[in-house]
Amino acid sequence: MSISPDSFLQVDPVLSALSEAAGGIQKEGPGRWSFLAGADRSIKVTARVDPGWVLMDTSLTACEWSRWYQPRQLWALLQANAGLCGGAKFAVAGNPRAVRVRAEIPVEEGIDPKDRIRNACRGLDEALECVRGTKAGQSVARADHSDPADPGPSEADLQAMCTEAGWSFSERTDGVVAVPLEVEDGYYQATVRGNRSGSLSVWAEIASQDSWPKESWKALGAFLLQACGNLKTVRAAIRHPDSDAATAGFEVVLDPPAGSAELGRAFSALSVACNLTRKEVRALREEAVGKDYLVTVRGWSSRSGQSSTNRAPSGAEERGKT
């Protein structure tokens, strides 16, 4: 569904949902608004319309992002990404670069956007409070959105949705539904899990920490947050961060009611993310390349872990924009 800025202003369900979820809406221009987020409603967020989307974006303050935009802290942000509701995410974007908090909400004909917009605003609040209430170097708490009264979709439901979306699947021994992605070379698969909140988590693993050199793992975190800022609906995240089995990957979160068409688009989005980043990810696994990335591209010393410059993104990162 393509919506121009002018026509969007007349879509009452969307505008009323944004006003209800955020409050204090200020018009900034055609198809563009601002509102205040965070527990104390002190952080300005912009919301703008793009064909078929509502895009929300804000940056951490200079003080906040300078504390967090360090190699030791980036994985904490990726860990937090895995727990934010509404598809909200931390990302690195802009020139000069900054840690940003974003949410991209699809607007589709026949689907009331109220719940999606409310969940996205909630996710933005959670993200802002994560970094404002946590000292750099500490783990960022993951939000728990489970509803004990709602068991979520069954394995049979997920399998039926994959079939209806036109994607083949297999059932692993642990009962997880796995779907091969469309990637040019190499094998990537997405796993689908239903959450008690009724949402779906579609996850594509791209790296396991136990097989990566330390400096390369730091470089991968920086690269993934940059890629996260260039891909709609997809967020980079880390799972099992406190174990030797930590894994990095891309995730799409589908809020209820998620249908087979949305699930199919999630598989396509993850396929695009893996295709656009696969060469860089493979290169960064080499320790020498990872160290060079930290120093040359990011401006970090691999010894100190401190940022010494604020360079623009490299050409490889710019390729990931969609």
N, C-alpha and C positions, 0 to 999 in steps of 0.2 A: 504494500500500500504506500504510494508516494504522496507525501503531504508537503505542500509549499508553506513557507512561513506565514503568508497571508491567510491561507485556508486553515492552518493549524489554529490560529486564534479563534476560529469559529467552532472548533471541536470541543464542545462543552465538557464531555467526560474527561478529556485529558487535562484541560486547564483547571477544572474544578478538583481533579485528583491531586494535581500538583499543589494547589492552594491548600487543600485539606491536609496533605501530608507534611508540607513544609511551613506554610503560613508566612505572612509578611512578604508576599511576592511583589517584586518591583519590576516594572517593564524597563528593559535596557535598550530595546530596539525591536525591529520586526523579527518575530519568532525567537526572541531572546529575553530571558528574565534573570533575576538574581534573587536569592533568599539566604537566610542565615541558618547555619547548621552547627552541630556540636551541642553538648549538654547545656552550655550557657548561651547558645545561639549567638556566638560572636564571630564565626567564620563565614565569610561570604562565599557562596557557591553560585556558579552560573549554570543556567539550564537553557539549552538552545535546541531548536528543531533542525534536524537533518532529514532528508527524505526517508521516511519509514522509521525514524529514531527520535528519541529524546535523549540528549547527551548532557550529562552533569559533570562538572569539573571544578576542582579547587586545588590550591597548593598549600603545603605547610608553610608556616612563617619561615623567614630566612633563618632564624635561630633554630627552629625545630628541624628543618630539613638538613641543616649543616650538621646537626648531631646525628641524624639517622643516615645521611648519605655517605657512609663509610663501609668498607668491605666487611667489617665485623657485624654491622647492623643490618645489612641488606637481606640476609636470610631470615632475620626476625620479621621483616616486612612481608617476605614471601610466605612465611609461616602464618602470619595474620591473614593474608589473602585467602587461605583455605578455609577460614572460619567466618568471613563476612557474608552477610545475607544480601539478597537482591542483586548479586553479581557485582557488587562494589569491589574496588581493587586499588591497591597502591601501584603506582607506575612512575617511571622516570621519563620526563618529556620536557620539551621546550629548549630554547636557546637564549640565555644560559639554562643549563639543565636544572631541574628542581624535582623533588619528590612531590607527586601529585596524588590526589584521591579522585577517582572517577567512577562513573556508572553509565552504562549504555543500555537504554530500555527500548526494546523493539515495540513499535506501534503497528498493530495488525488489525485489519478489518474484522469486525465481529467479535473482538476480544476486548473486554473492559480493561483499560490500563490502570485502574485505580490501585489494585493490589500490587502490581509490579512497581509502580511509582512509589507507593508507600514503603515497600521493601527496600527499594534502592535508597530512599532518603534515610531509612533506618540503618542501612549498611554504611552510608557516608558518616552518620553520627558515630557508629561503632568504630570506624577507622580513625576518625579524628580523636576520639577519646582513648583509643589504644596508644597512640603516640604521645598524646598530651599527658596521659596518666602513667606512663611507663618511662623510666629512665633508659637512655641509650645503653645498650649492653645487656639489659634484662630481656627475658623472653616476653613476647607480646601475647597476651591472653587470647585464646580463640573463643569466639562466641558459641554458645550452645543454643541451637534453635529447635531442638528435638521436642516433640510433643508426645508424651507417653500414651495419650489417648488415640493417636493416629499412627498406625503401623506403616503407612506409606505404601507405595505400589508394590505388588508382588513380583516375583521373578517371571511368572507367566505373563503378567501385564507388560513388563519391560520387553520380553521377547516378542510379544504381539506388536508392540509399538515399533520395534526395530524392523519387523517384517513389513508392516504397513508403510514405513518410511522408505523401504526399498534397500535396506542395508543387511547384508548377511551377518550372522552372529554365531558364536559358540558359547556354550556354558562351561565354565571352568569347574574344577573339582570343588572349589570353595563356594560355588553357587553364583558367582559373579558373571554377568553377561558381558562378553567381550566382542568388540566389533573391529575388524581390520579397516584401517584408514587408507585413503587414497594418497599415497606418498610416492614420489617418483622412484626413489631407490631406498632400499632398507625396508624393514618391517616395523610398523607402528600400529598399535591398537588402542582403542578407547574402551574403557570399562564404564558401565552404567550402574549407578546405585541409587536406590530410592531412599530418601530421608524421611524421618517421622514427621517433619514439617509438611510433607507432601511435595517438596521440591525434588529435582533430579540433579545429581552430580555426574557430569560426563568428563572423564579424566583420561589424559594421554601421557603416560610416563615417557620421559626423554633421557633421563640420566639417574644413575644410582651412585650415591656418595662413596660407597665402599670401593669403587673401581676408578676413582678420580684422585689425582694429586691435590694436595691442600690448596695450592695457589690457583690451580685451574678451577677448583670448586668455587673459590671467591670470585674469579672472573666470570664464571657461569652465572652467579647470582646477579652481578651487575648487568650482564647482557640480557638476562631474562626480564628484569624490571624495565629495561629499555624497550624490549620487544613488546612487553605488556602494554606500553603506552601507544603502540602502533597498531594494535589489533582490536577490533570491536568485539565485544561479548566474551572474548577469551582473556583469561588472566593466568599469569604464571604463579605457581605455588609450590610449596614443599610439603610432603607428607612424612610422618614418622620422624620429625626433626631431632628428637632426643635419643635416637637409637642408631646403631651401625647400619640399619637398613633404610636410612633417609633417602627419599627419592624426589626428584624435581620433575615438573611437567607442566602441562597446560590444562586448564579446567574451564568448562562452561557450566554455569548453574542455571537451571530452568525452574522458574517459580511456577507454582500451580495456578491454573490447571495447565500442565504441559501436555501437548499432544504429539502425535507421531511426526507431524510436519516440523515442529520445533526441534524435535530430537534429531531429525534428519539434517536440519540446518546446523545443529551443534556438531555433528560428525563432519560436515563440510568445513565448518570454521576451524575445527581442530586439524583437519587435513591441511588447510591453508597454513596454519601456524607451524606445523611440523615441516611442511615443504619450504617455507620461507626461512627457517632457522636451522635446518639440519646441517648445512655445511659449516656454519659458524660453531655450532655445538660440537661437532666432531673435531674441528680444529682446536677449540679451546681445551679439549681433553689432553692435548700435548702440553706438558708442564711449561716448556719454553714459550709456547704461544700464550698460555694463560698469564704468565708473568709479564710478557710484553704487552698484552692487552691492558693489564692493570696500570702499567706505567705509561705507555704511549697513548692509548685511547682514553683511559679514564683519568690519567694524571695522578695515580696512586703509587706510592712506594710499596713494593711487596713486603718490605721489612716493617715499615711504620704503620701501614694501613691507613695513612692519612691522605686526604685529597689536597694536591698542591696546585691544581689548575682547574679550570671550568670550561673544558673544550666542548665544541659542538659534537654531535653524534657522528660516528664514522659512516662512510658510504655503505658499508655492509649493513649497519643498523637502519639507515634510511631506506634500504630496499624493502624492509619489513612493513612499511606503511601501507595500509589498505584503506 
